[in-house]
């Protein structure tokens, strides 16, 4: 009946879409209703300095599954083309995902929700269940889905449909002897928002002041659509906030139902539950609606590159802890290998390292804390320490330097300040050295025309002009 061995547990990976690190009650947001995520954090560990590898969905998801940087796996922007059926291209073909390691170890794999890494209609190796979105998102009713290769339209509210599909998978797998991995990938709380979500969730926020999302002056780099709405948002800002918060709360309730089913099957102690998001999100933060491509050139604000991360497994992960170690999506693959006890040697070409000891024992936090983390979005790269952030934009800038200890809101750019020239030079040198160590020169994002408008094809030398869509407004 699945795995009942806590030392070799099942895995339930819950992935949200465009969820800012601020969008949970357990993260300090007093306005949003996320009781089930708050309870999960209380029973596990909340990592409050966990970074995506790129602040947009497809590159971040590719890094989460492969442990590679975008400049190693070649997915540099969200996939903008119809990657299913005859036009479906597998952007991760030939690469090792952590799910491949699980399949080799005898796990049965399932997906419910968004894949958005190409060939969305075709199950990845080892998957015995595949209910995947045709693209990367869209309306919450009538969603185009593929069930084991057959296209259908989901008539129900998609968040609830994905939870129900996950429950059925868990119930079926509980009758089998093999361990399982389930990727439950919601499209929530990604837009659209207005008029999309059940009224009993939107009603919770009709009178909300949204003090946690103050709407400042629009960022000078934020592009706007022809209808006057910000590219990453909607024209009616208040209704967008109501919808975003409602989508998050609806997802929280759906997660609760899946966790209840896991518990009713007697699998809570032998299942590692991980909740995280692909990338962060600005809902008015810094005057932006959107994530890294909510501006052009792309941004690396903490609200874009930080993501929520909760890990829970009663008996192995002590509950009620908040950890502020600097960690990244590229650390997840080695962490799973370690926590699950897989027979797999670390790949020296991967930049990440396991933080499994940190999950098991808070005393390991200082010993496993990293000095820096790194991020990239095409020609935009970031180095982040506890107290400083430097953002370099190839080839011409503008560059940014923030003293996060004195300026946590990233309001004062010190890149051109003479008093901080040495700090900037030191961080820039470390940034160059680290990326030079890991990037594949043929896939190096620093030389690519990645604008945040989407990627159509894999990066192939000689075809860069068609691989990426042009910047907004061109």
QUIBELPE-V676920 format. One record per residue. N is the residue number from 0. PSI is psi as a letter, one per 20 degrees, with the letter a starting at -180 (NA if undefined). OMEGA is omega as a letter, one per 30 degrees, with the letter a starting at -180 (none if undefined). Layout:
N/PSI/OMEGA
N/PSI/OMEGA
This chain:
0/m/a
1/a/l
2/p/l
3/j/a
4/o/a
5/h/a
6/i/l
7/m/a
8/r/l
9/r/l
10/p/l
11/o/l
12/o/l
13/p/a
14/p/l
15/r/a
16/o/l
17/l/l
18/o/l
19/q/l
20/i/a
21/i/a
22/l/l
23/q/l
24/g/a
25/i/l
26/j/l
27/j/l
28/o/a
29/i/a
30/h/a
31/q/a
32/o/l
33/m/a
34/h/a
35/h/l
36/h/l
37/g/l
38/h/l
39/g/l
40/h/l
41/h/l
42/i/a
43/b/a
44/p/l
45/o/l
46/o/a
47/j/l
48/l/a
49/p/a
50/q/l
51/r/l
52/i/l
53/p/a
54/l/l
55/q/a
56/g/a
57/g/l
58/g/a
59/g/a
60/h/l
61/g/l
62/h/l
63/g/a
64/h/a
65/h/a
66/j/a
67/q/l
68/r/l
69/h/l
70/j/l
71/g/a
72/i/l
73/i/l
74/o/a
75/i/a
76/r/l
77/q/a
78/o/a
79/i/a
80/r/a
81/n/a
82/m/l
83/q/l
84/c/a
85/h/l
86/j/a
87/p/l
88/p/l
89/o/a
90/i/l
91/j/a
92/p/l
93/i/a
94/q/a
95/o/l
96/q/l
97/h/l
98/h/l
99/h/l
100/h/l
101/g/l
102/g/l
103/h/a
104/j/l
105/j/l
106/q/l
107/p/a
108/q/l
109/q/l
110/p/l
111/o/l
112/b/a
113/p/l
114/f/l
115/k/l
116/k/l
117/q/a
118/l/a
119/i/a
120/i/a
121/p/l
122/p/l
123/q/l
124/p/l
125/i/a
126/p/l
127/i/l
128/p/a
129/o/l
130/n/a
131/q/l
132/q/a
133/h/a
134/c/a
135/i/a
136/a/a
137/a/a
138/q/a
139/i/l
140/q/a
141/k/a
142/p/l
143/o/a
144/q/l
145/p/l
146/o/a
147/l/l
148/i/a
149/p/a
150/p/l
151/r/l
152/p/a
153/o/a
154/h/a
155/r/l
156/p/a
157/g/a
158/g/l
159/h/a
160/h/l
161/h/l
162/g/l
163/h/l
164/g/l
165/g/l
166/g/l
167/h/l
168/g/a
169/g/a
170/g/a
171/g/a
172/h/l
173/i/l
174/i/a
175/q/a
176/h/a
177/q/l
178/r/a
179/q/l
180/p/l
181/p/l
182/o/l
183/o/a
184/n/l
185/q/l
186/i/l
187/q/f
188/k/l
189/q/l
190/q/g
191/q/a
192/g/a
193/p/l
194/j/a
195/i/a
196/q/a
197/q/a
198/h/a
199/i/l
200/g/l
201/h/a
202/h/l
203/h/a
204/j/a
205/h/a
206/j/a
207/p/l
208/i/a
209/l/l
210/h/a
211/i/l
212/m/l
213/p/a
214/o/l
215/a/l
216/p/l
217/p/l
218/p/a
219/i/l
220/j/a
221/p/l
222/q/a
223/q/l
224/r/a
225/h/a
226/j/l
227/i/l
228/q/l
229/q/a
230/h/a
231/j/a
232/b/l
233/r/a
234/h/a
235/n/a
236/g/a
237/g/l
238/h/l
239/g/l
240/g/l
241/g/a
242/g/l
243/g/l
244/g/l
245/g/l
246/h/l
247/g/a
248/h/l
249/g/l
250/g/l
251/g/l
252/h/l
253/g/l
254/h/l
255/g/l
256/h/l
257/g/l
258/h/l
259/g/l
260/g/l
261/g/a
262/h/a
263/h/l
264/i/l
265/k/a
266/j/a
267/g/a
268/h/a
269/k/l
270/p/l
271/p/l
272/p/l
273/p/l
274/p/l
275/a/l
276/r/l
277/g/a
278/r/l
279/a/a
280/q/l
281/o/l
282/m/a
283/i/l
284/p/a
285/j/a
286/k/a
287/q/l
288/o/a
289/a/a
290/c/a
291/h/l
292/j/l
293/i/l
294/r/l
295/o/g
296/r/a
297/q/a
298/r/l
299/k/l
300/q/l
301/h/l
302/i/l
303/h/a
304/i/l
305/q/l
306/q/l
307/q/l
308/o/l
309/p/l
310/p/a
311/p/l
312/n/a
313/p/a
314/h/l
315/h/l
316/o/l
317/p/a
318/r/l
319/k/a
320/q/l
321/p/a
322/p/a
323/k/l
324/q/l
325/o/a
326/r/a
327/r/l
328/h/a
329/i/l
330/i/a
331/g/a
332/g/l
333/h/l
334/g/l
335/g/l
336/g/a
337/g/a
338/h/a
339/i/a
340/k/a
341/q/l
342/n/a
343/p/l
344/q/l
345/q/l
346/o/a
347/i/l
348/i/l
349/q/a
350/i/a
351/r/l
352/q/a
353/p/l
354/k/l
355/h/l
356/h/l
357/h/l
358/h/a
359/h/a
360/o/a
361/h/a
362/i/l
363/i/a
364/g/a
365/h/a
366/h/a
367/j/l
368/p/a
369/q/l
370/h/a
371/r/l
372/r/a
373/q/l
374/q/l
375/q/l
376/n/a
377/c/a
378/j/l
379/p/a
380/q/a
381/q/l
382/p/a
383/p/l
384/a/l
385/h/a
386/i/a
387/q/l
388/p/l
389/p/l
390/p/a
391/p/l
392/o/l
393/q/f
394/i/a
395/i/a
396/a/g
397/q/l
398/r/a
399/q/l
400/p/a
401/p/l
402/n/a
403/h/l
404/g/a
405/h/a
406/m/a
407/h/l
408/j/l
409/l/a
410/h/a
411/o/l
412/o/a
413/j/a
414/h/a
415/j/a
416/p/a
417/h/a
418/i/a
419/j/a
420/h/a
421/g/l
422/g/l
423/g/a
424/g/l
425/g/a
426/h/l
427/h/l
428/g/l
429/h/l
430/g/a
431/g/a
432/g/a
433/g/a
434/h/l
435/h/a
436/h/a
437/h/a
438/q/l
439/o/a
440/h/a
441/i/a
442/j/a
443/o/a
444/h/a
445/h/a
446/j/a
447/q/l
448/l/l
449/p/a
450/i/a
451/j/a
452/i/l
453/q/l
454/p/a
455/h/a
456/r/l
457/q/l
458/o/l
459/p/l
460/p/l
461/i/a
462/k/a
463/h/a
464/h/a
465/i/a
466/h/a
467/q/l
468/q/a
469/r/l
470/q/l
471/p/l
472/j/a
473/NA/none
